[in-house]
Amino acid sequence: MDSQKGAQSPPFQLGDRVRGMSYVAPDRLRWERPEPFEGVVVQIGSGWAGVDADHAYVWSRLDDHTEHKSLVTETELVQRAETEERHDGPRHHQGR
């Protein structure tokens, strides 16, 4: 079976500002509750092939430097990351 079948590109990129409701696994609801958050995307998906087949996650770093995991479907874009932060390598400046 093709693990990429039906795969879509994520709606967010690293550095995007997002908001949503934190994800708490059902077995943790006894001790934790979902909470609203706003932060900057630091990871999309688990990083392990096939793990996100049923639930796609996004991790966001909040202003207090903590991170929240949320479902992509329950997270919305607030602001795209600055274009200058997205480049493939160091920038070279020419001297005058």
C-alpha positions as CSV (number, residue, x, y, z in Angstrom):
1,M,0.0,0.0,0.0
2,D,1.3,3.4,-0.9
3,S,1.9,5.5,2.2
4,Q,1.7,8.7,0.2
5,K,-1.7,7.9,-1.3
6,G,-4.1,10.8,-0.6
7,A,-1.3,12.8,1.1
8,Q,-1.7,16.5,1.1
9,S,0.8,19.2,1.8
10,P,0.3,20.8,5.3
11,P,-1.6,24.1,5.4
12,F,1.2,25.6,7.6
13,Q,4.9,26.1,7.3
14,L,7.6,26.4,10.0
15,G,7.5,29.9,11.4
16,D,3.8,30.5,10.7
17,R,1.8,32.0,13.6
18,V,-1.3,29.8,14.3
19,R,-4.0,29.5,17.0
20,G,-6.2,26.7,18.0
21,M,-7.0,24.2,20.8
22,S,-4.3,22.0,22.2
23,Y,-4.7,18.3,21.7
24,V,-4.9,16.0,24.7
25,A,-5.0,12.2,24.0
26,P,-8.2,10.6,25.3
27,D,-6.3,8.6,28.0
28,R,-4.9,11.9,29.4
29,L,-8.2,13.7,29.7
30,R,-8.5,12.7,33.4
31,W,-5.4,14.9,34.2
32,E,-5.3,17.4,31.3
33,R,-7.7,19.6,29.4
34,P,-7.4,21.1,26.0
35,E,-6.8,24.8,26.1
36,P,-6.7,27.6,23.5
37,F,-3.3,28.8,22.3
38,E,-1.5,31.0,19.9
39,G,2.1,30.3,18.8
40,V,4.6,29.8,16.1
41,V,4.8,26.5,14.2
42,V,8.0,24.5,15.1
43,Q,7.0,21.0,13.8
44,I,4.5,19.6,11.4
45,G,3.6,15.9,11.8
46,S,5.4,13.4,13.9
47,G,8.5,13.0,11.7
48,W,7.7,9.3,11.4
49,A,6.4,7.9,8.1
50,G,2.8,6.6,8.4
51,V,2.3,7.8,12.0
52,D,0.1,10.8,11.0
53,A,-2.1,8.8,8.7
54,D,-5.2,9.2,10.9
55,H,-4.3,12.4,12.8
56,A,-2.0,15.1,11.5
57,Y,-0.4,17.1,14.3
58,V,1.3,20.5,14.5
59,W,3.5,21.7,17.3
60,S,3.6,25.4,18.2
61,R,5.9,27.3,20.5
62,L,4.1,29.9,22.6
63,D,5.4,33.2,23.8
64,D,6.3,31.6,27.2
65,H,8.5,29.1,25.3
66,T,6.3,26.1,26.1
67,E,5.0,24.0,23.2
68,H,1.5,22.7,22.4
69,K,0.5,19.9,20.1
70,S,-2.7,20.4,18.2
71,L,-4.6,18.7,15.3
72,V,-4.0,20.4,12.0
73,T,-7.8,20.3,11.5
74,E,-8.3,22.3,14.7
75,T,-5.6,24.9,14.1
76,E,-5.9,28.0,12.0
77,L,-3.4,30.3,10.4
78,V,-3.0,33.7,12.0
79,Q,0.0,35.0,9.9
80,R,2.4,33.5,7.5
81,A,6.1,33.5,8.5
82,E,8.2,36.4,7.1
83,T,9.5,35.6,3.6
84,E,13.1,36.6,4.6
85,E,13.2,33.7,7.1
86,R,12.5,31.2,4.4
87,H,15.6,30.7,2.3
88,D,17.8,27.8,1.3
89,G,21.1,29.0,2.7
90,P,23.2,31.9,4.0
91,R,22.8,35.2,2.3
92,H,25.9,36.8,0.8
93,H,26.2,40.6,1.0
94,Q,28.4,42.4,-1.4
95,G,30.7,45.1,0.1
96,R,30.8,48.6,-1.3
